[in-house]
Amino acid sequence: MIVLASKSASRRTMLGAAGVEFEVRPAAIDERALEAQLRDAGPGEVALALAEAKALSVDGGGRPVLGSDSVVTVGGRRFSKPASRAQAAEHLRFFSGRTMELHSAAAIALGGGIGWNHVALATLKVRELSDEYIEAYLAAEWPEVSQCVGVFRIEALGVQLFESIDGDMFTVLGMPLLPVLGALRELEELPA
């Protein structure tokens, strides 16, 4: 059994569906403070630093600790989870007609150090969104999407925001699952 240093429902669902036994111990780190320290870093580097910080912040009691995080950029600007429904609408208006880059990272801590890490990229072309659509979308999806950095749940109505997606679905959901499963097999946490 591994430890998942995340409260993300999608990450729990992915691991559970893949047959990974895990215990949830959410990380208690100040993500915004860490991001501020890394303001000149690229989005993939920020996602990886957050994933590693989460993995290192939780005591696994001798078990591997998996941390994961995602960073969204649009037009060279990095976005965080929306603080309010009004801010979510602002984000969606900015995303409209643009390409979103979603960097999902995962890291596994072993014995107080990082034993493995990986970053994956998905690019999502956002269709043109009318103000009416944005309001109807948020009426249906708020507050659930308040916990989503790109203001969408791809497994729900969020899929309607996009014209195209380049990248695997697990990365879009917030964790590069296939590389994580490979690392867990190498660590003998899953059967080979």
C-alpha positions as CSV (number, residue, x, y, z in Angstrom):
1,M,0.0,0.0,0.0
2,I,1.2,3.5,-0.9
3,V,0.3,6.9,0.6
4,L,-1.4,9.5,-1.6
5,A,-0.5,13.0,-0.5
6,S,-3.5,14.6,-2.2
7,K,-7.1,15.3,-1.5
8,S,-8.0,15.2,-5.2
9,A,-11.0,13.1,-6.0
10,S,-9.9,12.5,-9.5
11,R,-6.5,11.2,-8.4
12,R,-8.1,8.9,-5.9
13,T,-10.5,7.6,-8.5
14,M,-7.7,7.0,-11.0
15,L,-5.6,5.0,-8.5
16,G,-8.6,3.0,-7.2
17,A,-9.8,2.1,-10.7
18,A,-6.2,1.0,-11.6
19,G,-6.2,-1.4,-8.6
20,V,-3.7,0.5,-6.5
21,E,-4.1,0.2,-2.8
22,F,-3.5,3.5,-1.1
23,E,-4.1,5.5,2.0
24,V,-5.0,9.2,1.6
25,R,-2.9,11.7,3.7
26,P,-3.4,15.2,2.2
27,A,-0.3,17.3,2.1
28,A,-0.3,20.5,4.1
29,I,1.9,22.8,2.0
30,D,1.4,26.5,1.0
31,E,1.2,26.0,-2.7
32,R,0.9,29.7,-3.5
33,A,4.0,30.5,-1.5
34,L,6.0,27.8,-3.3
35,E,4.7,29.1,-6.6
36,A,5.8,32.6,-5.7
37,Q,9.3,31.3,-5.0
38,L,9.3,29.7,-8.4
39,R,7.9,32.7,-10.3
40,D,10.6,32.5,-13.0
41,A,10.3,28.7,-13.5
42,G,8.5,27.1,-16.3
43,P,5.0,25.6,-15.7
44,G,6.3,22.0,-15.8
45,E,9.0,22.9,-13.3
46,V,6.4,24.4,-11.0
47,A,4.1,21.4,-11.3
48,L,7.0,19.1,-10.5
49,A,8.1,21.2,-7.5
50,L,4.6,21.1,-6.1
51,A,4.3,17.4,-6.6
52,E,7.6,16.8,-4.9
53,A,6.8,19.1,-2.0
54,K,3.5,17.3,-1.4
55,A,5.3,13.9,-1.5
56,L,8.0,15.0,0.9
57,S,5.6,16.7,3.3
58,V,3.8,13.5,4.3
59,D,5.2,10.8,6.5
60,G,4.6,7.5,4.7
61,G,5.7,5.3,7.7
62,G,8.2,3.5,5.4
63,R,5.8,3.4,2.5
64,P,6.2,5.3,-0.8
65,V,4.4,8.6,-0.8
66,L,2.9,9.8,-4.1
67,G,2.5,13.5,-4.7
68,S,0.9,15.1,-7.8
69,D,0.0,18.5,-9.0
70,S,-1.1,20.3,-12.2
71,V,-0.3,23.7,-13.6
72,V,-2.4,25.4,-16.3
73,T,-1.0,28.1,-18.6
74,V,-2.9,30.0,-21.3
75,G,-1.2,32.7,-23.4
76,G,1.9,32.5,-21.3
77,R,0.0,33.3,-18.1
78,R,-0.2,30.7,-15.2
79,F,-3.6,30.2,-13.6
80,S,-4.5,28.9,-10.1
81,K,-7.8,27.5,-8.9
82,P,-10.4,30.2,-9.1
83,A,-11.1,32.0,-5.7
84,S,-14.7,32.8,-6.6
85,R,-17.3,32.1,-9.2
86,A,-16.7,35.6,-10.6
87,Q,-13.0,34.8,-11.0
88,A,-13.9,31.5,-12.6
89,A,-15.9,33.4,-15.2
90,E,-12.9,35.7,-15.8
91,H,-10.7,32.7,-16.4
92,L,-13.1,31.2,-18.8
93,R,-13.4,34.4,-20.8
94,F,-9.6,34.6,-21.0
95,F,-9.4,30.9,-22.1
96,S,-12.0,31.4,-24.8
97,G,-10.5,30.6,-28.3
98,R,-7.1,30.0,-26.9
99,T,-4.9,27.0,-26.3
100,M,-4.5,25.7,-22.7
101,E,-1.3,23.9,-21.7
102,L,-1.8,21.6,-18.8
103,H,1.3,20.2,-17.1
104,S,0.7,17.3,-14.7
105,A,3.4,16.1,-12.5
106,A,3.9,13.2,-10.1
107,A,6.6,12.4,-7.6
108,I,7.3,9.5,-5.3
109,A,9.1,10.1,-2.0
110,L,11.0,7.2,-0.4
111,G,12.8,7.4,2.9
112,G,12.7,11.2,3.0
113,G,13.9,11.8,-0.6
114,I,12.4,11.8,-4.1
115,G,12.9,8.4,-5.6
116,W,11.0,9.1,-8.9
117,N,9.3,11.9,-10.7
118,H,7.6,12.7,-14.1
119,V,5.9,15.6,-15.9
120,A,3.5,15.2,-18.7
121,L,1.9,17.8,-21.0
122,A,-1.6,18.0,-22.5
123,T,-2.7,20.8,-24.8
124,L,-6.4,21.7,-25.0
125,K,-7.9,24.0,-27.6
126,V,-10.7,25.9,-25.9
127,R,-13.5,26.8,-28.3
128,E,-15.0,30.3,-28.5
129,L,-17.2,30.7,-25.4
130,S,-20.1,33.1,-25.2
131,D,-20.8,35.0,-21.9
132,E,-24.2,33.2,-21.9
133,Y,-22.5,29.8,-22.2
134,I,-20.0,30.6,-19.4
135,E,-22.8,31.6,-17.1
136,A,-24.9,28.5,-17.8
137,Y,-21.7,26.3,-17.5
138,L,-20.9,27.8,-14.1
139,A,-24.5,27.5,-12.9
140,A,-24.2,23.8,-13.6
141,E,-20.6,23.1,-12.5
142,W,-20.0,25.5,-9.6
143,P,-18.7,24.9,-6.9
144,E,-17.2,21.6,-8.1
145,V,-14.9,23.4,-10.6
146,S,-13.6,25.7,-7.9
147,Q,-11.2,22.9,-7.0
148,C,-10.0,22.6,-10.7
149,V,-7.1,24.7,-11.9
150,G,-8.5,25.0,-15.4
151,V,-12.1,25.5,-14.2
152,F,-13.2,22.2,-15.7
153,R,-13.9,18.6,-15.0
154,I,-13.1,16.8,-18.2
155,E,-15.3,13.9,-17.0
156,A,-18.3,16.2,-16.7
157,L,-19.6,19.2,-18.6
158,G,-16.0,20.5,-18.9
159,V,-15.5,18.4,-22.0
160,Q,-17.8,20.9,-23.8
161,L,-15.2,23.7,-23.4
162,F,-12.8,22.2,-25.9
163,E,-12.4,21.8,-29.7
164,S,-9.5,19.4,-29.4
165,I,-7.2,17.7,-26.9
166,D,-3.7,16.5,-27.5
167,G,-2.4,14.3,-24.6
168,D,-3.6,11.4,-22.6
169,M,-6.8,11.6,-20.5
170,F,-4.9,10.8,-17.3
171,T,-2.7,13.9,-17.7
172,V,-5.8,15.9,-18.3
173,L,-7.4,14.5,-15.2
174,G,-4.4,15.7,-13.2
175,M,-1.9,12.9,-12.9
176,P,0.3,11.1,-15.4
177,L,-1.1,7.7,-14.4
178,L,0.7,5.3,-16.8
179,P,4.2,6.5,-15.7
180,V,3.1,6.4,-12.1
181,L,2.0,2.7,-12.5
182,G,5.3,1.9,-14.2
183,A,7.2,3.4,-11.2
184,L,5.1,1.5,-8.7
185,R,5.9,-1.7,-10.6
186,E,9.6,-0.9,-10.5
187,L,9.2,-0.3,-6.7
188,E,7.4,-3.7,-6.4
189,E,4.3,-2.0,-5.1
190,L,2.4,-3.5,-8.1
191,P,2.8,-6.9,-9.7
192,A,5.0,-6.9,-12.8
